[in-house]
């Protein structure tokens, strides 16, 4: 079996395990859908974004999409990898003939598939229930930001596995940091009503740029929303986190 075929088989195997993991399904797929329904049902009218008035559905839908990408690619991957490592599963994989890059790539590939399904569900619900309209240009921006955002969040999640040595610490760090960043990154609260200093703090982290890019795509008529600054920050985080992940990733259990 070639490495590519082995990679595909490992992704399929991972999807079967994910489908049977009710906790993972709840937090990475069901929760974003619930948040989308809540925010778009509670908030109506318009909000200010980049100096223009945009519909709430065009603001909160891409924000929740960005949040779901971080929730799955970063938090979900961090918790699942550390848990598998502490159970000795990674160590056993390390002892098989499977190339290590195939296994790690399959983890990222699995999150890409899960994120793609979740994003498609979120967009479909917003279109069907809240009248969201997306042009072809917006779809292009959505695809680009989803792919780059997922790769970035996965790289950060893998990088932090070197710091979170136990499953308990990963379960605390991942969800908590995701929720905290959601509040300061323009996901749960429109940036127009946030303090300027808090907006500046949020822009240090990749979620703010992922949300901003997607919100541009959803709110600007006939525009992809692709922005050089947002893409550059996401790319920089992906590159740095990827290097850290390669250097610090451990296969053997790290907890006492």
Secondary structure, DSSP 8 states (H G I E B T S, - for coil): --HHHHHHHHHHHHHHHHHT-HHHHIIIIIHHHHHHHHHHHH--SEEEETTEEEEHHHHHHHHHHHHHHHIIIIIIHHHHHHHHHHTTHHHHHHTSSS-HHHHHHHHHHHHHHHHHHHHHHHHHHHHHHH-----HHHHHHHHHHHHHHHHHHHHHHHHHTTT--SHHHHHHHHHHHHHHHHHHTTSSS-GGGS-HHHHHHHTTSHHHHHHHHHHHHHHSTT-----HHHHHHHHHHHHHHHHHHHHH---S----
